[in-house]
Amino acid sequence: ESYMKATGEGFALGLSSFWFDLDRQPLGFDADAEVDDAPERWRFGAWGWGRDRIAVCCDAVSSPSLDVRQCEPW
């Protein structure tokens, strides 16, 4: 989902047009030729704490990082 949002296509891109190889480090990523995108253009990150997870996709010119802050209602 983070890749679909990062491309600007959203769910119109289609979940079957790209895939990940979770056994590769760093995370393997590839897309169908119709997507017309260079897989090396993207960087991905995933973090978890407790039962919660977050995944981030960004252009290769930056590296994903995450600052987590717990907020309490006023």
C-alpha positions in Angstrom: 0.0 0.0 0.0 2.8 2.4 0.8 4.3 1.9 -2.7 0.9 2.5 -4.4 0.5 5.8 -2.4 4.1 6.9 -3.1 3.6 6.5 -6.9 0.5 8.6 -6.8 -1.5 5.8 -8.4 -3.2 4.5 -5.3 -5.2 1.3 -5.6 -5.7 2.0 -9.4 -2.1 0.6 -9.7 -3.4 -2.9 -8.8 -1.9 -5.2 -6.2 -0.9 -7.8 -8.8 1.4 -5.3 -10.7 4.2 -5.4 -8.2 5.7 -7.9 -5.7 8.2 -8.2 -2.9 10.8 -11.0 -2.2 10.7 -11.1 1.6 13.7 -13.6 1.7 16.1 -11.0 0.2 18.0 -8.5 2.2 17.5 -5.6 1.5 13.9 -6.3 0.7 13.5 -7.5 -2.9 11.1 -5.5 -5.1 10.0 -5.7 -8.7 7.1 -4.5 -10.9 5.5 -5.5 -14.1 6.8 -3.9 -17.3 3.4 -2.1 -17.7 4.0 -0.2 -14.5 6.9 1.5 -16.2 8.9 2.0 -13.0 12.5 1.3 -12.0 12.5 -0.9 -8.9 15.9 0.6 -7.8 14.1 4.0 -7.6 12.4 3.0 -4.3 13.4 2.4 -0.7 11.3 0.5 1.8 11.2 0.3 5.5 9.1 -1.7 8.0 8.9 -1.3 11.7 6.9 -2.9 14.5 6.2 -2.5 18.1 4.0 -4.8 20.0 1.2 -5.9 17.7 1.4 -2.8 15.5 3.3 -2.6 12.2 4.1 0.2 9.8 5.6 0.1 6.3 7.1 3.1 4.4 8.0 3.6 0.8 10.0 6.6 -0.4 12.0 7.7 -3.4 15.6 6.4 -3.4 17.0 9.9 -2.8 16.0 9.5 0.8 16.2 6.7 3.3 13.1 5.8 5.3 13.2 6.5 9.0 10.6 6.6 11.7 10.1 8.5 14.9 7.4 7.1 17.1 5.7 9.1 19.7 2.9 8.1 22.0 0.2 10.7 22.4 -2.2 10.9 25.3 -5.6 12.6 24.9 -5.9 15.9 26.8 
